[in-house]
Amino acid sequence: MTEVQKSQSEYTKTRDIGVFISKDPSTKFITDTTPKLSLECTVTDYSMTSPEGEEIDVSTLSSRTKETISGLPAEPTVSMNVNFVIANDGQKALRESYESGNNYAFKIQHEDGSSVDWIARVTNFEFKGEKNGILTGSFAFKVKGSFVFNEPTPAN
């Protein structure tokens, strides 16, 4: 008889997360002492993408098939959908990044202590009035460098 192995899906909870932006333009990640603004109550969902970089053809006359190596990776992107709040300080900083082209530090802090850090500038944003009377919107970012994934905090 074959032994059946029970397995459970692993996941990171998205409930009770914090989404933060540095208060001022920055090229350094958010730390405990960094002045920051919260976006967690306005963000409805987000997407982070690390696109494929350029492929470099290294085929030679003796190659049997095309041979390639990876070139520089493309700039990662982030998009965020929000309940748009004109007076929210975090969203003001996002709009300032768009106007100035300045980079800001960002952090998504999960309940288990894991986090994702990145430096980015806002490349576009939109907002629209919905039929339910809620102003919604989105922001798109170009990441400088790459995402930094931090492990969960060990339980004591």
N, C-alpha and C positions, 0 to 999 in steps of 0.2 A: 504494500500500500504506500502511495506517495504521501510524504509529509506536506501538509498545507501550511504555508507560512503566512501569518496575518501581518499586514503592514498598514500603517496609518500615514496619510499624507502629512508632509511637513509644510508649515506656512509661517509667515510673519503677520501678525495682526495689524490691520490698518486703522482699527478703532483706537482712540486715545493717542493719536500721534500729534506731534507738534511740527509745524512747518514754519521755519524762521528765515529772515533775511537780515543781513547786517544793517545797522542803522545808517551807516555811511558807506560810500564806495570802498571796496577792499579787494586785495588780491591774496589775502590770508583767510584760512578757514575760520569758522566761528568756534570760539572757545568759551569756557565758563565766564571769562572776563570781557568778552566782546559785547558792546552794546548792540542789542538786536531787537527786531520787531517781529511780532507773531502774525502769522497768516492762517493758523490752523482752523479758526472758526469760519473763515470765508472760503477755503479751498474745498471743492466738492469732489474733485478727482485730479490725478496727474498722470503723466506718462513720461518716461525717461528712455531715450533711444541712443544707443552707440552704433552709428551706421558703419557699414563696411568701408574700409579705406581703399585707396587705389591699388590695383594689381599691376605689378611690373613684369613685363614679358622678359624672361631670361632664357628663352629657347635658343638653342644653337643649331648648327648644321647637323650635329649628331643626335639631336633630340628625336625621340620616336613619337612624342606627343608634345603639345604646347606645354611649356613649363613657366610657372609664375611664382613670384614671391610677393608678400604683402608689403606695400609701401607705407607711408605715413597714415595713421588712422584719421578718418574724417572727424570733424568737430561733433561731439555729442550734442543732442538737443533735449530740451525739456518743454513740455506744454502743460499748462495748468488751467483747469476750469474753476471758476469762482462764482460765488454770489457777490456781485460787484458792489463795493461800498466806497463811494467817492471820498468819504472822510477817514477811511481806515489808513493809519499811518504806514502799515506795510505795503498796501496797494499804492499809496503816494510814492513810496520809494521805488516800487516797480515802474511806475509811470516816469519817475525822474530818470531811472536807468535808460528807458527808451529815449527820452528827450536828449540826454547827455551822451549816451553811448558808454557810460561808466559801468565797470564790472562791480558786482556785489557778491558777498559770500552768502551761501544758502545751506540750510541743514534741514533734513527731515529726521526727526527723532521718534523712534518707535517705542511702544510701551515696554518691550523687553530690553531696552537699553541700546539696541542696534541703531545705527544711523547711516545716512548717506550725506556726504558733503560735496559741494561743488562751488566753483566760481563762475559767474555768467553775467551776460548783459541781456536785457530784454530787447528782442528784435521786432516784435510787434504785439499789439494787444487789440482786443475788440470788446465792445459791450453792447448788449441789446436788451430791450424791454420785452418781457415775456407776457403772455396772456394771463398768467396767474398773478401779475402785479409785482414780480420780482425782477430786479435788474441783474442780469447774469453777464458773464464775460469770460475771456480767456487771455492768457499771456503765453508768449513763446520766447524761449531763451536759447542762446548759443553759449555752450560751455567752453570755458578757457581751460585747457588741459583735459582732465578726465574726472569721472566720479570716483570718490573714495568711499568704500564700504567698510564700516566699522562693526565689529562683532558685538553680539549681545553682551550685556553686563552679566557676569556670573552671579547666580543666586547664592545668597549666604546661608 
